[in-house]
Amino acid sequence: MDLLRTETLADLTENAKKRNEASMSVLNDFTDDFLQAAKEAHTYRTMRHICTPEASHVEIIEAAQTGATSGTKFARDVLLLASNSYLDLCNEPELKQAAAEAVLKWGTGSGGARLTTGNKTPHEELENTLAHFKGEEAAITFATGYMANVGTISALASKQVYKAGSKNAAGVIRADDEQSECIVFSDELNHASIIDGIRLSKAKCYVYKHNDMVDLQRAIGEARAAFTGDVRKLIVTDAVFSMDGDLANLPELQKIAKANNCLLMIDEAHSTGVLGKTGRGLAEHFNDKGIPCDHADVTLGTMSKAIGCEGGFVVGKKSLIEFLKNKARSFIFSTSMSPAMAQAACNNLKFIEQHPERVQQLQKNVMFFCEALEKAGVCTNRFGRLSDLGEARLSDLGEAGLSDLEKSKSVYLEQHSAIVPIVIGDEAAALNASAKLQEMGILIPAIRYPTVAKGQARLRASIMATHTHKDLLLAANAIADVLKN
Ligand SMILES: Cc1ncc(COP(=O)(O)O)c(C=O)c1O
């Protein structure tokens, strides 16, 4: 009996092994080639292990490379120029305390989607605060900024069926159950979550050249010729481009949108809390510079960056927000952000309202860092997207490059985004530069394909309000040294 049982167990183990091998080989068909190709192209991704809270200095876990202790793990202090927590609010003592109290009061999760049981007082308060902060009628929050883009764009740009007898935008009464397509015009450097939202909507998409208003008008003309009848048009753009740090030309976009009956949507993920003298974002930035500018029709943002929490949002007219509550699938079919997180985001947003000097300190730090880089001979994006000029080093640009610099200066105005890219080009060289900087105690990630185009790999430095001038000078000189060698 015992023998029989042992054999059966052995068989079972052998069979399980065989099944495992078979399923591994099926799985490998899905995974292996992709991972191998990524390794060969230097685009394979791994994660750093950070063992302290997000702040301007953090400790990372590293393994000793050489000597008797080779392979042993240890923690090392590094200067962080890689955070989206631009105002350093993730780790602000009074805000952490308030967040801890919110957990004690509201618990750890929301328990449901917003439309079932997940709508608690902090969600309502956060949306009111967001609408007030952005000077809009209403707001809706999502669990992440990614979900906000995917849900909002797919809701706006998917096919619409209208009731017979209703009027279209031109005042014409619809005969039957009329349908309308949407055409989307999207900047070529828009964030992945915008691209995924467009894909999900199944709308026809025209991609225009980065920040090129002439090309946008060309695309609108092309679409007009291709689509007759009742089509809706949506222009969508990042407000600050996440890998280049440059700004969308909001005043021109508004003129073009108005002239062509397009709805205009901007993604203020990297401009909320960063641009404008009180951190209200892109429109405030242009108005501060004396260029009158309204809000876009649809303004999206995230609480995961300068606000230092989690969650996405959209602000705009009440009818837009009601529409999204009824149509955006990532809002309807997903558990809401935890009420404690909503309360924390609300507290952090109020902190920004009460402390515009924190926003202004960030802007001063960005200027200081860009000037330090330029003095050290490294090209920055301070006067527009200098990656267009091809080379990373200012000293190599020569006369033609410098005159381009002057040109873009007048077009883009002085830049204040907290993202400073140093374009290197080659993927392996960018990885190497980032690794050398890490050895020097400075964490600046290498950004590669598919986040940026092939051959456009770069170091992406992001600045915080709490970096000291000593930190920034050290980093600028280290970058210049690494690029020289
Ligand atoms: C421009 C832009 N939009 C949206 C998102 C997504 O925001 P979240 O991280 O909150 O999902 C990001 C984040 O990286 C972003 O850079």
The ligand as an ORCA input file, in Angstrom:
! r2SCAN-3c Opt
* xyz 0 1
  C       1.721     63.520    -19.311
  C       1.266     62.425    -18.397
  N      -0.045     62.117    -18.358
  C      -0.513     61.157    -17.550
  C       0.326     60.426    -16.742
  C      -0.225     59.324    -15.879
  O      -0.372     59.746    -14.574
  P      -0.356     58.706    -13.353
  O       1.074     58.432    -13.033
  O      -1.080     59.401    -12.261
  O      -1.053     57.490    -13.819
  C       1.689     60.713    -16.735
  C       2.584     59.946    -15.829
  O       3.655     59.598    -16.041
  C       2.174     61.730    -17.593
  O       3.483     62.005    -17.649
*
